[in-house]
Amino acid sequence: MSSQVSTIPAAPSAQALAHFEEAFAFETDCWDVHDAFARGVVDFVLLDVRSHELHERGHVPGALSLPHGKITEGKMAAYPMDTLFVVYCAGPHCNGAHRGAVRLARLGRPVKLMIGGLTGWIDEGFEVATGSSA
């Protein structure tokens, strides 16, 4: 008798390695973003892709407010094409960060998703800022 966990066998180690290593090209986490800001090595633009109202209620310090539906070529024109964007939304229950990442990728922009979103940030015990940073 098998559990739901083992009914489908795990991938071979080589395939698992490729999958998990590849994930780092698409995502980063709250700790790495926090560390970059703490060390002053911010080589990316952090975008809070939730609504401006939610951003004002609480956001990652240093994040710019740009709702995913407002990510356009015109708004991105202010940034060099090789600018790395890191996007986040409310948390794992929200697909807004994925929507923002899709829009940026369609514009040919490098993008990573901050896994955990604001929920993950708070879970890590990091400070939350309030007010506007649009």
C-alpha positions in Angstrom: 0.0 0.0 0.0 1.4 3.4 -1.0 0.7 6.9 0.3 -0.4 9.7 -2.0 3.2 11.0 -1.6 4.8 7.9 -3.1 2.1 6.7 -5.5 3.9 8.7 -8.3 7.6 7.9 -8.0 10.1 10.7 -7.5 12.0 11.8 -10.6 15.5 10.3 -11.1 18.1 12.3 -9.3 19.6 13.8 -12.4 16.2 15.0 -13.5 15.5 16.4 -10.0 18.8 18.2 -10.0 18.2 19.9 -13.3 14.7 20.9 -12.2 15.7 22.4 -8.9 18.8 24.1 -10.2 16.7 25.6 -13.0 14.3 27.0 -10.5 16.9 29.5 -9.3 16.8 31.1 -12.7 13.1 31.9 -12.1 12.8 32.7 -8.5 14.5 34.1 -5.4 13.4 34.2 -1.8 12.6 36.8 0.8 15.9 36.2 2.7 18.0 36.8 -0.4 16.1 40.0 -1.2 16.4 41.2 2.4 20.1 40.4 2.4 20.7 42.3 -0.8 19.0 45.4 0.7 20.8 45.0 4.1 24.2 44.8 2.4 23.5 47.6 -0.1 24.0 45.3 -3.0 20.7 45.9 -4.8 21.3 44.9 -8.4 17.6 44.5 -9.2 14.4 46.5 -9.1 11.8 45.1 -6.6 8.2 45.5 -7.8 5.2 45.0 -5.6 2.7 44.1 -8.3 -0.4 44.3 -6.0 -2.7 47.3 -6.1 -1.4 50.7 -4.9 -3.9 50.5 -2.0 -2.5 47.2 -0.8 1.0 48.5 -1.2 0.3 51.5 0.9 -1.1 49.3 3.7 2.2 47.4 3.8 5.1 46.4 1.5 8.7 45.3 1.4 10.9 48.3 2.1 12.5 49.4 -1.1 9.7 48.0 -3.3 8.1 50.1 -6.0 4.4 49.9 -6.5 3.5 48.8 -10.0 0.3 46.7 -10.3 0.8 43.8 -12.7 -1.9 45.1 -15.0 0.0 48.4 -15.4 3.3 46.9 -16.5 3.7 48.3 -20.0 6.6 49.1 -22.4 6.1 52.8 -21.7 6.5 52.3 -17.9 9.5 50.1 -18.4 11.2 52.5 -20.8 12.9 54.3 -17.9 15.0 51.1 -17.2 17.8 49.7 -19.3 16.7 46.5 -21.1 19.1 44.3 -18.9 17.5 45.5 -15.6 16.6 42.6 -13.5 13.1 42.9 -12.0 12.0 40.9 -8.9 8.2 40.7 -8.5 6.1 39.8 -5.6 2.4 39.8 -4.5 0.5 38.9 -1.4 1.9 35.4 -1.0 1.7 31.8 -2.2 -2.1 32.1 -2.4 -1.8 34.9 -5.0 -0.8 34.6 -8.7 -0.3 38.3 -9.2 3.5 37.9 -9.1 3.3 35.3 -11.9 1.1 37.7 -13.9 3.7 40.5 -13.5 6.5 38.1 -14.4 4.7 37.1 -17.6 4.2 40.8 -18.6 7.8 41.6 -18.0 9.0 38.5 -19.9 6.8 39.4 -22.8 8.5 42.8 -22.9 11.9 41.0 -23.1 12.8 41.9 -19.5 14.8 39.7 -17.1 12.5 38.8 -14.2 12.5 36.6 -11.1 9.7 36.0 -8.7 10.2 36.4 -4.9 8.6 33.3 -3.6 6.5 33.7 -0.5 5.5 37.3 -1.4 4.6 39.7 1.4 3.4 36.7 3.5 6.8 35.1 3.3 8.5 38.4 4.1 6.4 38.8 7.3 6.9 35.1 8.2 10.7 35.7 8.1 10.2 38.5 10.6 11.3 41.3 8.3 10.1 44.9 8.6 7.1 46.0 6.6 6.9 49.6 5.3 3.7 51.6 4.8 2.8 54.5 2.6 3.4 55.2 -1.1 6.4 54.3 -3.1 4.8 54.3 -6.6 
